[in-house]
């Protein structure tokens, strides 16, 4: 799967469930954890996704990945 295809799949998944962890994305999309991390860093750097930090029910920090308007446009463009 190319980087653009991986980025599209990640954007699509995060639009539906912003609280996905990188491990969940890796498992659900069939990508390595390293590939998910690489793609997330790229789409965050491009301003397609912003990160929100929150505490989960186990009082651990967790991230929420929120698509920006620019990210929604990019997802539509890649479709």
N, C-alpha and C positions, 0 to 999 in steps of 0.2 A: 504494500500500500504506500503510495507516495505521501510526502509531507502535506501536500494540499488536501489530499483525501483524508488523511488523519486529522488535520486541523478542522475540516468540515465535520467529520464525525464527532469530534470533541465539542465543537460549537453547538451542534445539534443536540448532543446529550446534555450539555450544560444549560441550554435554553429550557429543556424539560425538567432538569433537576440540578439546580445550582449548588446543592450541598454534596454532590458527588465528591468522594475522595479520589486522589490519583490512583490508588489501588483499585477502587471500584471501576473507574474508567478503564483501567488496564484490563481488568477481568472481562467487563462487559463488551469492550470493543475488540478484544483479542490482540491488544498491542502490548509491547513490553512496557514496564514501568518507566524505564529510561526514555522511551519514545514519547510516552504521555508527558513526562516532565519536560522534555525538549520542546514539544509542540506547545505546551501551556506557556512556557517562558516566551516563546516566539509570539503567540497571540496576545499575551499580556503586554509585551513590549510594543506591539503594534497598536495597542489601545482598543483591542476588540473585546477584552475581558478585564474587569477590575476585581480585585480581591477584597473580601470583607472577612474580618476575623471575628469569631464568636466562641463562646463556651458551650460545649455539648453537655448532655445530661450526666456525663461522667466527670464533669468539671475539667475537661481537657480542652485546650484550644483547638479549634477546627476552622477551616477556611470555607468560605462560600465564594464561588466563582460566578460573577454576574456579567451577563452580556451587556455591552454598551450599545448605544444606537449604531455606532460604527461597526460593532461586531455583528449585529443583526443584518446590516447591509451586506457585510462580507459573506455571511452565511447564505444569504439570498443570491449573491453573485456567484458563489461556488456551486450552487444547485444545478 
